Amino acid sequence: MKSPHDRHSVQAVERALKILIILAEAGTPLTLSQIRDRTKLNISTAHRLLHTLMNDGFINQDKDTGKYLLGLRTFEVGHAALYSMDIRTIARPFLQELVDRCNETTNLAILDQDEVVYIDQIESLNMIKIFARVGSRGPAHCTGAGKALIANLSDRDFERFLQHKVPLQAFTKYTINDPVKLKEEAATVRKNGYSLDNEELEEGVRCVAVPIWDFENKAIAAISVSGPDTRLTDAFIQERLIPEVMAAADKISERLGHRKR
């Protein structure tokens, strides 16, 4: 029986995914005929989908046998998914420790193109608290986690981000929506090792975020603490939150094999 959501599915995507799954389950290269038989697709449709997947690096074709096998792109996607799950497992105790010490909501986020995705969170026990549902997204240019991550992109990737996002959307009067000023902000974030969201996405809400580094010295996620500006005062941020969040991020990065240079 089909679920109610099946009417929203795209047939070509379902068929392409089915080819990937069949190749993964086979564990060995398959001929076009074998793929056709196992997917129940006609030969021209199977060939067209294989060609598209090859163009994007998800499938390769052996030049000698003509058989098809999974490409490196599938490994990259799968590895990224596993990495995200590993980060959650490693980071969660430190998220909890931050909540215990600061009593504010803590988040774990990753960068997905020009947005941040919140992949874990532990809520504050305060009556008034700030939270973003796990799995939700936010604009990278005006969130603490987003700024922590885009600031540590390569120059080329940062420029690509700007080109894609210009004009930068202003959500409050505090949003940095000038590309030149955002570049200056990114330089400050890199210098300080942390980022601040000073009511840039939502008025009355502030955030401190610090990047998490892996063994290849790449900023792969960010840990953040968010709360209302009535509690996240300048003094509290400078004296308590920044040191606490940086210490937590350092511990998580160390568990991921990062070594400070």
Secondary structure, 3 states (H helix, E strand, C coil): CCCHHHHHCCHHHHHHHHHHHHHHHHCCCECHHHHHHHHCCCHHHHHHHHHHHHHCCCEEECCCCCCEEECHHHHHHHHHHHHHHHHHHHHHHHHHHHHHHHCCEEEEEEEECCEEEEEEEECCCCCCCCCCCCCCEEEHHHCHHHHHHHCCCCHHHHHHHHHHHCCCCCCCCCCCCCHHHHHHHHHHHHHHCCEEEECCCCCCEEEEEEEEECCCCCEEEEEEEEEECCCCCHHHHHHHHHHHHHHHHHHHHHHCCCCCC
